[in-house]
Amino acid sequence: MQHDPGPGFRALHKRGDPFILANAWDAGSARMLAGLGAQAIGTSSAAHAFTLGRPDGGQVTRDEALAHAETLVAATPLPVSGDFENGFAEAPEGVVETVRLACEAGLAGISIEDAAVPEDRAYGFDLAVERIRAAASAARALPRDFFLLARADGIMNGHYGQEEALRRLRAFDAAGADGLYVPLPASLADLAEICAATKKPVNALAAGAFTAVSRQEFAAIGVARISLGSALARATHRLIHDSGEAMFGQGDFSALGRDISGGAVAELMARGAGQAGSSGQ
């Protein structure tokens, strides 16, 4: 391969000094985020699904996710991590194929979760661990560096609690995952317990109640990476929702006055198209 984004992406993961994984949904948003100082870009399964007029949760195919990832990889020089849901397969062999294809698409890494989307359930413990073990082995067999983030999504999805999340996290760690992620635990104290359960990088999600937590507070408990998930996309959709209600309900266009100029957008996108990322936060 001409370019290996893996080593640079891996080096960003520093416990207690988290970088922000800026989840984008198209080339324009990726370039704007890069132009604003992002050090890495992430796909978001939900944000991508929204662009296709679909809900999140197993509604996007692997081929669609790979094509979308290639678009974001080409948009900026920054490393891109793929939010690849359950790996688009239940069987470990299918997840292995997803890892291989994600590498070919130019991604610096992917996340694999234990949610059996589109069904509303978590994979059983043994299968969940075997899927991560197979994915980690496949990642190590690739011709370049590739960062595998293992997700235990049961707290967020209401499938299990903190103790089971910790059990799965430790097992995913032992199975060879490069990083670990339990989205939206009940409290910052629970997130601190998650960080303390492993020496590997932990991802935190800046969504819900955690939008009130600063980067410094995440750093203090040992977080290495802060992802946005679909939060930025949903904030954009909030603007569409509120502006639309005002326009179509009251004939009020005032929300459109809080915009950004086309020139400013173009300048940010041009900067992001050639921006390798700053070393600052």
Secondary structure in CASP SS format (residue, H / E / C, confidence):
PFRMAT SS
TARGET T0000
AUTHOR 0000-0000-0000
METHOD secondary structure of the structure
MODEL  1
M C 1.00
Q C 1.00
H C 1.00
D C 1.00
P C 1.00
G H 1.00
P H 1.00
G H 1.00
F H 1.00
R H 1.00
A H 1.00
L H 1.00
H C 1.00
K C 1.00
R C 1.00
G C 1.00
D C 1.00
P C 1.00
F E 1.00
I E 1.00
L E 1.00
A E 1.00
N E 1.00
A C 1.00
W C 1.00
D C 1.00
A H 1.00
G H 1.00
S H 1.00
A H 1.00
R H 1.00
M H 1.00
L H 1.00
A H 1.00
G H 1.00
L C 1.00
G C 1.00
A C 1.00
Q C 1.00
A E 1.00
I E 1.00
G E 1.00
T C 1.00
S C 1.00
S H 1.00
A H 1.00
A H 1.00
H H 1.00
A H 1.00
F H 1.00
T H 1.00
L C 1.00
G C 1.00
R C 1.00
P C 1.00
D C 1.00
G C 1.00
G C 1.00
Q C 1.00
V C 1.00
T C 1.00
R H 1.00
D H 1.00
E H 1.00
A H 1.00
L H 1.00
A H 1.00
H H 1.00
A H 1.00
E H 1.00
T H 1.00
L H 1.00
V H 1.00
A H 1.00
A H 1.00
T C 1.00
P C 1.00
L C 1.00
P C 1.00
V E 1.00
S E 1.00
G E 1.00
D E 1.00
F C 1.00
E C 1.00
N C 1.00
G C 1.00
F C 1.00
A C 1.00
E C 1.00
A C 1.00
P H 1.00
E H 1.00
G H 1.00
V H 1.00
V H 1.00
E H 1.00
T H 1.00
V H 1.00
R H 1.00
L H 1.00
A H 1.00
C H 1.00
E H 1.00
A C 1.00
G C 1.00
L C 1.00
A C 1.00
G E 1.00
I E 1.00
S E 1.00
I E 1.00
E E 1.00
D C 1.00
A E 1.00
A C 1.00
V C 1.00
P C 1.00
E C 1.00
D C 1.00
R C 1.00
A E 1.00
Y C 1.00
G C 1.00
F H 1.00
D H 1.00
L H 1.00
A H 1.00
V H 1.00
E H 1.00
R H 1.00
I H 1.00
R H 1.00
A H 1.00
A H 1.00
A H 1.00
S H 1.00
A H 1.00
A H 1.00
R H 1.00
A C 1.00
L C 1.00
P C 1.00
R C 1.00
D C 1.00
F C 1.00
F E 1.00
L E 1.00
L E 1.00
A E 1.00
R E 1.00
A C 1.00
D C 1.00
G H 1.00
I H 1.00
M H 1.00
N H 1.00
G C 1.00
H C 1.00
Y C 1.00
G C 1.00
Q H 1.00
E H 1.00
E H 1.00
A H 1.00
L H 1.00
R H 1.00
R H 1.00
L H 1.00
R H 1.00
A H 1.00
F H 1.00
D H 1.00
A H 1.00
A C 1.00
G C 1.00
A C 1.00
D C 1.00
G E 1.00
L E 1.00
Y E 1.00
V C 1.00
P C 1.00
L C 1.00
P C 1.00
A C 1.00
S C 1.00
L H 1.00
A H 1.00
D H 1.00
L H 1.00
A H 1.00
E H 1.00
I H 1.00
C H 1.00
A H 1.00
A C 1.00
T C 1.00
K C 1.00
K C 1.00
P C 1.00
V E 1.00
N E 1.00
A E 1.00
L E 1.00
A C 1.00
A C 1.00
G H 1.00
A H 1.00
F H 1.00
T H 1.00
A H 1.00
V C 1.00
S C 1.00
R H 1.00
Q H 1.00
E H 1.00
F H 1.00
A H 1.00
A H 1.00
I C 1.00
G C 1.00
V C 1.00
A C 1.00
R E 1.00
I E 1.00
S E 1.00
L C 1.00
G C 1.00
S C 1.00
A H 1.00
L H 1.00
A H 1.00
R H 1.00
A H 1.00
T H 1.00
H H 1.00
R H 1.00
L H 1.00
I H 1.00
H H 1.00
D H 1.00
S H 1.00
G H 1.00
E H 1.00
A H 1.00
M H 1.00
F H 1.00
G H 1.00
Q H 1.00
G C 1.00
D C 1.00
F C 1.00
S H 1.00
A H 1.00
L H 1.00
G H 1.00
R C 1.00
D C 1.00
I C 1.00
S C 1.00
G H 1.00
G H 1.00
A H 1.00
V H 1.00
A H 1.00
E H 1.00
L H 1.00
M H 1.00
A H 1.00
R H 1.00
G H 1.00
A H 1.00
G C 1.00
Q C 1.00
A C 1.00
G C 1.00
S C 1.00
S C 1.00
G C 1.00
Q C 1.00
END
